[in-house]
Amino acid sequence: MAQGLIEVERKFAPGPDTEERLQELGGILEHRVNFRDTYYDTSELSLMRSDHWLRQREGSGWELKCPGVTGISGSHNEYVELTSEPAIVAQLFELLGAEEPETAGVAAVLGPLRLQEVASFITTRSSWKLALSGTHEQEPLLRVDLDSTDFGYAVGEVEAMVREKAEVPAALEKIIGFSSMLGVPAQEKAPAKLMVYLQRFRPQDYQRLLEANGSSEATGDSTS
């Protein structure tokens, strides 16, 4: 698989005072934006059932999230993110057992790979940068995104992006520490926007994903 950034994240349920608490902890609001995410998969959910998540974000392009590599368990999620279209196409053909074309963008291979839209929704996001005291320049920067969807679900995420799997434990330690300062219960693991969307609007697909993951909550939603 082509090399991509590793996203280490922890989702939580934001409260009415979350933004105020972020400011108290040194958080800096970078921007508020609206965007539409559209997710694609086969009718059998071949990608999602193997913990791969193909998304097109309005204004940002394509992304394929692939399972993390460290195997560290806990209330966090860990994914390798591919954003280069050639890398995404190559990985899709490998996953779906098809012969890769010489050159093609993601949109061009949706039909041949029988990929179709399975979810589409709009998110309103406030993005926060954390300037924690004592942070060295080489350490991963923590970010917090607070999302609210057009179908009435809100979720927050503390995340760090790293380049090497050896950096994941340190990033995870920072995420857990800051989550505690933010008041997030130690074992809280809020579901991703996509999973809530499927649960509400495509319950049969949601149940298939639960069965594929041994009745545990799949995550898969990128908010980076």
N, C-alpha and C positions, 0 to 999 in steps of 0.2 A: 504494500500500500504506500502511496506517495506520502511524504512527510507533511504534516500539518501542525498547527498549534494545538496544544492540549489545554482544554478548558476544564478547570476544576471549579465546581459551583455547589452552592447549597441554597435550596429554595425554602421560603418561609411565608407565613401568612402575615402581611403587613397590617398594622393597626392604625387608628386615626392619628396617633402621635409619632408614627415612624419617621416622618420627614423632620419633625422637630428634634427627635433623638439623634438623627443623622447629623444635623447641624451642631448639636452639642458635642458630638464625637469628632468633629473636625471635617465632616463631609462637605464637599463643594458641589453644588448643583451645576452640571455642565450644560444640560439642555432638556427640553421637553419636546417630544416628537410623536407623530402618529404614523403608522405604517400598516400595510396589509401583508400577512404571511400566508402563503399557499403551499400546502404539503402534497406530495405525490407518492404513490405506491402502486403496486399491482393490485388486482382485485382480491388476491389471496393475502395481501399485506406482507409480501415476501421480505421487504426491507425492514419494516417496523418489527416484525416477529424475530428478526435477527439483530435487533437493537441498532438499526441504521435509519437515519431520518433525513429525507431529501426535502429541502425547502427552497422556495423562491421568495425573497423579500423585496417588496416594492421599493425600487430605488437603490437596492444594494446588490442584487444578483442572486446567484445560486450558492447553496451550501449543503454539504453532506456531512452529517455528524456520524462518526464511527465509534465503537466501544473503546473505552480507555484501556490503558496497557499495564497499569501497575497492580490491579487486582486488590486494591485497598478497599475494604468494606466499611460501611458507615452510612450516615444520613446525608452523604454528599453524592454528587454525580460527577463523572469524569468522562470526557469525550475528546477524540481527535477531530478537529474541524478541517474539512477540505473546502476551499473556496475557489481554487483554480478549476475552470471548466474541463480542461483535458484530464486533470487528476480525478475529478468527479466522474466523468464518463468512463474512464478506465476502471474505476472501482465499481461502478454500477454494472458494467459488463462482466466483471469477475464475480460479483455477488449473484447475478442472475443467470450465469452460465451461458452467455452468448458470446459470439465472436465480435470483437471490438472493431469498429470502422477505423479507417486510417485517420481521418480528421472529421470531427463533428462536435457541435456545441450540445449542451444539455437538452435544449428545446428540440433539437433535431432527432434525438434518440428516444424521446418519450414514447412515440408511437411504436417503433420497432421493439422496444422493451416492454410494451403494454403497461406503461406507467400512466396513471390517471389521477386527477385531483381527488383527494380524500378529505381535505379540510381547507377552509379559507376564512380568515377573520382579521379584524382590525384591532390593533393594540395602541393604547395611549401610554407612553413611557416617560418617566423622569429618571435620568441617569446621573448618578453621583460618583464623584472621585473622592477617594479617601487619602488624606495626607496625614498618616499616622506618625507620631513622634518616634524617633529611633529607627525609622525605616532606611535601610541602605539602598543606594541607587540600583544595585544589581538584584535586589529582591523584587518579586512580582508585586505589582501594584494591585490593590484591591479596588473593586468597583461594586456599586450596588445599583441595581435596576429595580424600579417599582412599576409594575405593569397593571393596567386595567383594560379588559377586553370589551368589545362591543356586544358580547353575550353575557356580561355581568359577572365575570370572574376576575379577581385581583390576586396577584402573587408577587412576592419580592424575591430577589436573588443576590447573594453575595458571591462574587466570582473573582478568579485570578486566571490569567493566561500565562502558560509557561511553554518553553520550547523542548525541554527534555523531561523524560519520566522521572529522572532522579530529583527534579525540582518539585514534584507533586507533593511529597510529604510536608515540606516546609510551607507550601502554599496552603495546603489543607489545614495545617496548624493555625495559620493566620486567619483563615476563614472561620474556623471554629471559635477562635478567641474573640474575633470581632462580633460574630453572631451572638455570643454570650453577652457581650457589652451592649448589644442592641436589644437584648431581652428575649432572644429566640430560645424556646425550650430546647434542651440538649438533644432530645430524640425527635424533634419536629421535622417532618419531611413533607412539605406541601406538594401536591401534584402539579405537573406542568400544565400550561394552558391547553396544549394540544390534547392531552389525555382527558381533561375535563370537557373539552369540545366533543370528543368522540363519545364519552360517557353520556352526554346529554343528547347528541344529535345522531350518533351512529352507534347505538348500544351493542348491536351484534358484533361490529368490528372491535369495540372496546373489550367485549368479553373474550373474543378470540386472542387479543393481545394478552389479557390476563392469563389465559390458559397456556399461551406460549411461554410466558414468564413464570410458570409455576404458581399462578394465582397471586404473585406479588406485583406491586405497582410498577409499571414501566414508566419511564421518564421522558427521555428523548426530545424535549423541547429546548431549542436554543434560544437564549436571550442575550447573546453577546453581540 
